[in-house]
Amino acid sequence: MEKSRILKAYNDYLLTDIYKNCDKYRKLSDGKSADVFFADVKARVNLEYMGIVNKQGYMSTYSMSNGSLVSDSKGCSLKDLVASNGILQATTRLYAEFATSKPLITNKQDLELIKEFDFDDLLAKAMIIQSWSGKMLLKGVTQNDKFSFYTVTPKDYFPIRNEYNPKLIDSYVIYNLSKDDKENKTLNCEIYELDSIEYKAYQITENSINEIPYPFDLTKNGMIQDGLGYRDTQAQGWAVVEIENIFGKSDYNDDLVANVRELVIGDTLTSQAFQKVANPLLQVPDSLIEVDTNGRSTVRLDNRVVVLSKDDKEVKQVQLETKTQEWKMHKEDIKNDIYKQLGVNDLAFGIDLGGSIASGEAKRRSLERTIATVESKRSKCITGIKNIVLWGYKKLKGIDIDLQIEAQDILSLSLTEKMAIVVQGIQNNLMSLETAIKFLGVLGKDTDEEIAKIKANVMYQEKLINIMNTLASITREEALQVKLEELSSEIMKDLGLEVKEE
């Protein structure tokens, strides 16, 4: 791969939203909204509350001293009062939980290399990264006849697109910045192309790139020296597979993140903890606050009544009421907007809305968009996982395997609902006995055995009916006796109890 193309692709990558927001989105996915939005909360507090937070992030607290309301020297850290909001984390995990609510159906037991793989766990982890990052790589690794793969986030790789058709990708570069270079100008790269893997190191600036010796000796891992770097001589096919999210973007778009930021700010400013710290200062007009030489502020009180200064011409009533009710209404609007963008609702999160228990079909209708979203995401992840496993088998065993990874329905009908469908289907000759039993899915591995038993029972029921009809048509007692002996012999034979003549 030409150095100039690597430099151009890297510079373009630094300008992408995925690169700029990757760390923020990862934190939101990990439930660290208070850390992500602390600066925004601090700015809003200073805007609405007269700059009561200092540069270190502390805000004044007050206590009574000799009849005066006096500010404490240390104060309270605003960071301890920030109310976090985990709706993005909850939604991302909801996607993964829905996708793996029922185990994947695979034939891994027939394939030696992947017998121990937990595909459900791998799928869940992939879907979480897919949601917050927008895309990722699965990197396959083979060593000592063993195969494994792991995920690479967009923060750690960039594509090199075809010069004539940008929709095609010629190679992927997995990189890390050298820890010894504080200016972050040294890239240690793994360059993946079709039938090729190279290991190179580059010293870069905005307009130049120069290859330098690769910092690790890879000959011990079977690589050969290639200039200042190394090359894998046994590379074949694509050792990496890219998995994209729906539309190729993170679920955490700018509008969505802005809404969550407003939730964090609003919940913080209307929380009881914040109000108890902020209100003593807010309830007092500026003209009543006296500041001493040490910067401590004091309010003069007389039996809970503020003592006015000479310049105050009217008494202002002190109120501790907050805008909590107004905020609750606005918060509900913001939450509904977030739900619409993410394709979820309260039912998806298992929130009891106070209604009766809904049937499986009713739940499916209510969760139709959520299920469709999860199925689209899951399909992309399963395809990626399947492709990287096929690559590993091809490289180690030299064969193409028939790998089966199938997902089950996310939300099933109840057994009662299934039974109603089965009865209707059989009565109207729209469903066979075998299909009905498999549709119910209550027998597991014993389905075929149970079908054989039911068929046998049906056969004997029909035979019994025929016998009764035959006996009913006989009018003479001698003929009836003969027929009973014949039928008795047939039944004994069917049951394996007939007496053999010596």
Disulfide bonds with the S-S distance in Angstrom:
none
